[in-house]
Amino acid sequence: MSYVANALRDNPDLAIFLTVALGFLIGRLKFGSFSLGIVVGCLLAGVLIGQLDIKVSPLVKAIFFDLFLFTTGYKVGPQFFRALKRDAFPQMALTVVLCVACLLTALGFSKLLGYDIGTAAGLLAGAFSESTVIGTAGQAIQRLDLPQEQRTALINNIPVAYAVTYLVGTASLVWFLPKIGPKLMGIDLKQEAAQMRSQSAGSGGETEGVVSAARMFDVRAYRVTNAVLFGKTIAEIEALPRDARVYVLRVRSGGSLQEPAPDLAIREGDIIAVMARQEIHAGRGDVIGPEVSDAGLLDIPLESLDVVLTNRALDGLSLAVLAKEEFARGVFLSRLTRSGIAMPITIESQVNRGDVLSLVGPLPLVERAAAQLGYADRRTTATDMVFVGLGIFLGGLVGLLTLVVGGVPLTLTTSGGALIMGLVFGWLRSVYPFFGRIPEPAIWIFDTLGLCMFIGIVGLGAGPSFISGLKTTGLSLVAVGLVSALLPHTIGILFGRYVLKMNPLIVLGACAGAGTITAALRAVQDEAQSSIPALGYTVPYAIGNILLTAWGPVLVALMSL
């Protein structure tokens, strides 16, 4: 064991990778339905290995933190700037109220109980599940006019308070939002979701779809035996079902294959290839005639393509309106993604610039639709590192600017600047998607691994003083973390429902987003048995990330007064 301990001390890079490996292992452990998560897992692993007194250069921690924050901004940039529009005001107002309540709650309890600056920052980071505060507050503490030994002690107190309050805050909110939130608004969550689904389904369009093992769309061959269809053109046949989208993709007439011109008339005995949703085939396919096997007719090249919406004229339109556009003929939407979150697909769902629409249909029709919607985002493994590197550099320059308020220097720090520039560059990517691509696997590396590396290194540095710090403040922090997590969200729910008059499902999704707690969103969706709460998640998530991250140096400044 002494060989391993010496190897870790002499080669801190090995300690970092061991921390990440153990952290991911700890994070995957489940206690019933609850798990610590990989972020807390990496923190605890770092604390454990840090007992060996391992020294890691602060530069390594800063690099991973910058990558994480830039990627966070990149993901939410389009929705952040959309929040500046008038129609997003209710969600933006709720987020600001909730985030300000978070800051004031952490500040109030810290002043009342005499917590030091580091413990206060850890409370803010943990109770509100915003790990970035660890970095921004730590950098702000380093700028205080204090002896280095005192600054180090304060910084080491941050992960101690974070570890305790994160577990309490996250677990309580995952339970509180879906269980107590509806009671505060006087509604039954499942009934409210069912009512919204019935309203959507009854307005004459497609109902909500989810991606599963079952095929959402299918192309089948039918022999035309219904006399009502004899002599009708393809355009007339496609217009018959008013409550569903049905398209004829190819016709076999007299033994020859014909492409589906709108004025092509269908005769008795023709075989037609029909594309529609699976339930339409199952419920109404026999209206045309018997289904037949015709491999040659069905040998149609289909494409599944992700398209980034950039067309300004289509921004804010509903799926029902888009479905009536000429370019939508023969094309179906299998998935709608916004800031990495899957949105519900209903006739009332609106599309925003920067959304990713997953289209399915015949190759030429999908290509035509992609040209009208925006940019075809074809899969690639290449990351535009010019974009990433330049973004972090420019953000760092912005973050170094300092504003002195009451004799206290306020600064975004280089990491905060990376977040701001990530927002700008993410928005630019949504408007001009032909550059700045970061594939999903690379986003995972920069985002998830970047954060876990940073947190792991924080744990390594805090390891020697972690246990003593936990003994000093641990018990009081459990109660304070619980109240600090629940109070702002209670205010947010009441404000959103009774002051802003927002839909209750959207209110709960917005609270989960403003608190940047994806696990709580999933809990609300599971309880409601609906994905509708995700409609309220993305804008608050974008703003919440910015405000809560910015609160790190603000809290340090306020605690220093």
N, C-alpha and C positions, 0 to 999 in steps of 0.2 A: 504493500500500500504506500510505503514511503516513496517508492519509485514513481507511482502514479501521481502522488501529491507534488513531488518535485517537478515532474514533467508539466503539470498544470500551472505551477507557479512560474516556471521558466518559459513556458510557451502559452501565454494567455489566449492565443487563438484556439488552441485545443479546448480550453475551458469554455470558450464561447459556444463552440459547436456541441460540446457535451451538455451544456446548459439548455440549448435549444432542443436537443434530442430528448432529454429528460422532461423538459417543459411540455413538449407535445405529448409525451406519454402520460404525464400527470393530467394534462388538460382533457384527455380522452376518457379518463376514468369517470364512471357514472355512479351517482348515489341516488338510486331510484330514477327519477326523470331529470335530476339536476347534475350538472357537471361544472367543474371549475372553469373550463375554457382554457385555451392554449396561452392566452396572455397572462392570466394569473398563474398558470402552470409554469411558464418561463420565469416569472418573477420568483416563485417559490424555489424553483430549481437553482436559480442564480443565487438566492440567499443561502441555500444548502451548500453549494459548491464554494460560495464566497467565504465560508467559515475557514477556508484554507488561506485566507488573506491574499487573494489574487489581484494584481494590479493590471488594469486595462486602460489604455490610452483614451482620454475623453474624446479624441478625434474620431475614433471608431464609432462610438456611440452617436456622435453628431451626424456622421455620414448616413447611418441607417435611419436616423430620425428624419433627416432632410428628405430622403427617398420616400419614406412613409407619408410625410405630410404633403409633399408635392403630388403623390399619387392620390391621396385623399381629395385634394382640391381638384385634380384632373377628373375624378369620377363624378363629383357633384357640381362642377362648374356650370354646366348648362342650366341646371335647376336653380342654382343660386342666383343667376342673373334673371331667370324667369320670375323669381320671387319679387323682383323690383317692379313687375307689372301689376296693374291695378287688380286683376282678377285673383291674384295670389295674396292679397292683403290680409284676409282673415287668418290664413295659416302663418303668415309672417308675423302678425301681431301676437298670436298665441305663442309662437316660439320665443319672441323677445320677452314676453311676460314670464314665461316659464324659466328661461335662462337667467334673467335678472333675479328671479326668486331663488334660483340655485346659488348665485353669487352672494346674495344678501343672507341666505340661510347659513352658508359655510362661514361667512364673515361674522355673523352674529353669534353663532355657537362658539367659534374660536375665540372671540373677544370675551364672551361670557365665562368660558371655562379656562381661559388663560393659556390656550394652545400657542405654541411657537409658530413661526411663519411656515416652516416645513410641514408640520402636522396639519396646519390649516390647508395648505396646498394639497396634501395627500387626501384630506377629507373631501375637498372639492373634486379631485380626480376620481376618487373611488365611489363616493355616494352617487355621482352622476355619470359613472361609467365612461369617463373621458380620459383615456390614458395619455393623451397629448399634453395635458396639464403638467404631468410629471416633467416633461422636457422643457416647456416654456417657463414654468415656475422656477425650475432648477437653474435655467440660464439667467433669469431675472435675479435670483438670489446671489448668483456669482457676481453680479454687478453692484451689490450693496456695499456700502463703505463699512465693512466688518473685517475682523481678522480672518485669515483663510481657514483656520481651524474651526472657527464658529460657523463660517459659511458651509464647510463640509458637513458639520454636524446637522445643520438645518436641512441640507439636501438629502442626507441619509434618513431623515425622519419622514420624508415624503413617501417612499415606498412602504414604510411601516404602516402609516395611516391608510394608504391606498389599499394594501392587502386586506385589512380588516373591513373597511367600509365598502369595498367593491363587492365582496361576498355578500354582505348584508343588503346593500343597496340593489344589486342586480337581482338577487333571489326574491326580494320583496316586491320589486316592480313587475317582474314576470308574473307574479301572482296578483298584484294589486290592480293593474290596468284591466285585465279581462274579467276579474271577479268583483272588485269593489267599484271600479270606474263606472260600469253600467248602472249600479245602484245609486251612485251620486247623481246620475242624469235621469233616474227614474225610468229606465228602459230595460227590456229583455234583449240581450245582444243577438241571440239566434233569431228571434222574431223580427227584429229590425233588419237584419241581413236578409231574411227570407222575403220581407216586404220590398226591399230594394231590388232583389232579383226578380220578383214577380212584376214590378213596375217596368224593369228593363225588358223582360221577355214579352210583355204585353204591348209594346210600342211598335211592333212590326219588324223586328230584325232578328239577328242571331243572338242566342243566349250566351252566357259566359262559357268559355271553353278552357279546358286545362290540358296541359301536355301530359300524356300518360302512355302506357304500353299500347293502349288501343289507338288505332289510327283515327285522327280527327277528320281527315278528308280521304276520299277514295275516288277512283275512276273505274266505272263498271260499264259493261256492254249490255244493251237491251235491244231486242227485236221489236220494232214498232208494230203493234197490233191494235192499238186504240184508234178507232176511226176518227175521233176528235182531232187527232194530230195529222191525219192524212192531208197533204197539200199545204200544210203550214210551213212557213220559213223558219230557219233556226232562230232568228231574232224574235219571231212571234212565240215560239215554243219556250225560249228562255224567259220571256216576259210573263208567262202564265202563272207560275208560283209567286205570289206577291209577298209571301212571308219567308222566303228562302232564296238563296243564291244558287242557281243551277245552270251549268254551262255545257254545251255540246262541243266536244273537242275534235271529233273526227266522225266521218260517216262512211259506212260501207254500203254502196248502192249498186245493185247489179253485178256484184263481184269485184268492183273497183273501189279503191279508197279515195275519198274526197275530203279536202280541207273545209273547215266550217265557215264559208262565206255567209254573212248575215241574210242574204236573199236566197240561199240555197233551200229549195223546197224538199220536204221529207215525204217519201212515198211509203205505201204499205209494204211491209217486209224488210225495209231498210234496217240496218243495225247501226246504232249510234253509241259512241263513247261519251258517257256523262260524268262530269266531275261535280261533286256536291259533298256536303258534310255527311258523315257516316250515318247519322240518325235519319237523314232525308232518304238515303238509299234504303235503309231498313224499313222505314215506315211508308214510303210512297213510290218505291221503285217500280212496283207492279202496275202503276198507273200507265206507264209507257207500254209495257208488255213484258214478256218473260225475259229473265236474265240469261245470257248465253255466254259461252266461252269462245273468245275470239282474240287469241294472242297477237295476231298481226294488227288488228284494229287498236288494241290497247298498248302497242309498242310505241308509246309517246314519251319523249324525253322530258321528265319533270325536274324542276330545280328547287332546292331549298336554299334561300339566300337571305342574309342579314343586310338590311338597308338602313343607313343613318338618315333620318329625316332632316333635310336642310332647306326645303322649299318654304320660303317665308309665307307664301300664300296659303299653305296648308296648316300652318301653325294654329293650334287651338280648335281645329275642326273635330267633330265626332266621327267615330268609325262608321256610323250610319250614313253620314254625308260622304265620306271617302268611298264607301262601297258603291255609290251611285256614279262615281266618276268613270269615264270611258276606259281609262287605263287600268281600272280595277277588275275589268272583265276577265274571268277565268283565273283570278288570283285570290288566294285565301291567306288570312293572317293566322299563323300558328302560335305566335308569342309576341308580346309587347313588353319591352324592357326599358326602364328609366333609371338611370344612375345605378345600374346593376340589380335593380329590384324588379321582379316580374309584376306587371300591372294586370288587373282584371280586364278581360276582353268582353265588353258589353256594347250595346248599340250607343250608349251615352258616353262611353270612354272617349276622352279627348287625347289627341296626339300633340306632343310638344317638339319643338326643334331640339335635336340631340337625342330623341328617342331612337331605339333600335327596333325596327319592325322585321320580324322573321316571316318571309313570304314563301308560299308554296304554290306551285302551278307549272304549266308548260313553260319550257325554257324561254321561248321568244316573248311570251306574255309577262313573265316575271322580269325579264330584262327591260321591257317597255315600262312596266310599273316602277322599277328601280330608277330609271332615268327621270321619271316625273316626280318621284318622292324625294330623291336626294342622291346619296352616294352608296354604291354597292360595297359593303364592307366585307370583302372576301378574306377568308382565313389566311393568315401568314404567321410565320414565327419571328419575323423581323421587327425589332423595336427601333423607333426613330430616336436614337440616343443624342442626336444633335438637338432635338426638341427638348428632351429630358434634361440634358446637361445645361443647356442655355437657360432653360426655365428656372432651375434651381440657382444658377449663378445670378440671374437678374433678380430673383426673389430675395436672395441673400443680401444684395446691395440695398434693396428697399428696406429689408428688415433691420439693417444696421442704423437706419435713421433714428434719432432719439428726440423725444419731446419731454421737456422738463416741466412738471406740474407740481407746484408747491415745494420746489426743491428736490422732488423725487423724479429720477429719470425713468420715463416710460418708453419702451421699445418693443417692437414685434420680435426681435432677435432674428437671426438668420433662418431659423426653422420656421418661425411665424411668417417670414417673408416668402419662404418656399411654399407654404400653404396658400398664401394670397396669389402668388404667381401660378400655382397649380390651378386655381379657380379660373384665372384669365386664360391660361393655355388650354384648359379643358373646354371652355366656351369657344375658343378659336377653333378647336378641333371639331366641335359640333357644327360650326358655320362653314369651315373650309376643311372637310374631312380627308382631303387628298394628301395631307401631311400630318405628322404628329401621332401616328398610330402606336398604341401600346397594346399588344395582344393580351388576352385574358390571363394566360399563364404568367406573363411578365408582370401584369398588374398584381397578381397574387404574390409574386416574389417581392416586389417593391412594397406592397401594402402589408400583407400578413407577416411575411418573414422579416421585413424591415422593422415593423413594430415589435415583433417577438425578440429580435436581436437586440434592439434598444432596451426593452424591458429586462431582458436577461442580463445585460451588462449593468443596468441599474441595480439589479439584485446582487450581482457579484460585488459591486462597490459597497452596497449597504450591508452585506452579509455579517461582518464582524460586530456591527452595532444593532442589528435587527432585533435580536432576542431581548436585549435590555430595553430597547425602545418599546417593544410590544408589551413588556411587563409594566412599563410606566403608564402608557395611555390606552392599552388594549380594551379594558372593560368599559370605560366610559365611551370609547369610540364606537362600540357595538350599538349602544342605544342612540348615540348622536347620529351615526350613519343611517340607522333606520328612519329616524324622524327627518333627517335632512333629505333623504331620497323621496319620501312619500309626500312631504308638505308641498314642495313646488309643483309636483304632478297633480296634487289635489287642486291647487290654485289654477293650474292650467286647464284641467277638465271643467271646472266650474266657469272659468272665464270663457272658454271656447263654446260651451253649450248655452249658457244663460246670457252672456254679454254679446258674443259674436253670432249666436244663433246658428252654429255650425251643425251639420249632421253628426249624430253621436258616433257613428263608425269612423268618420273622418277625424273627429276629435281624438279618439283613442289612437288612431294611426299617427296623427300629428304629434301627440305627446310622446309616443315611442320614438318618433323621428327627432323631435327637439331634444330629447334626452339621449339620442344616438344609441338606443338599445334595440338592436335588431331582434334579439331573442324575445323581447316584449311584443314586438310587432307580430312575430310568428305565433306567440301565445294568444294574442287577440284574434288573429285569423283562425286559429284552431278552434277557439271558443265560439266564434261567430260562424264557423264553417263557411267562410267566404274570404276572398282575397280583396274585397272592396276597401278595407282599412288601409291597404297599401297606397291608395290614391291620396291619402293625407300624409304619407310618410316622407316622400322625397324632398319636397321644398323645406320642411322643418329640419330634416336631417342635414341638408346643405347649410342652412343658417346656423343650426345648433353646433355643428362642427366648428364653425368660425368663431362664434361667440364664446363657447366653452373653452376653446383653445386660447382665445384672447384673454379670458378671465384669469389665466395663470399669472402673468405679470401684473395685471390690475389688482388681484388679491394680495400679491406680495407688496405692492405699493401701499395699499390701504392698511395692511397689517403693520407696515413700517412707520405709519404716522403716529 
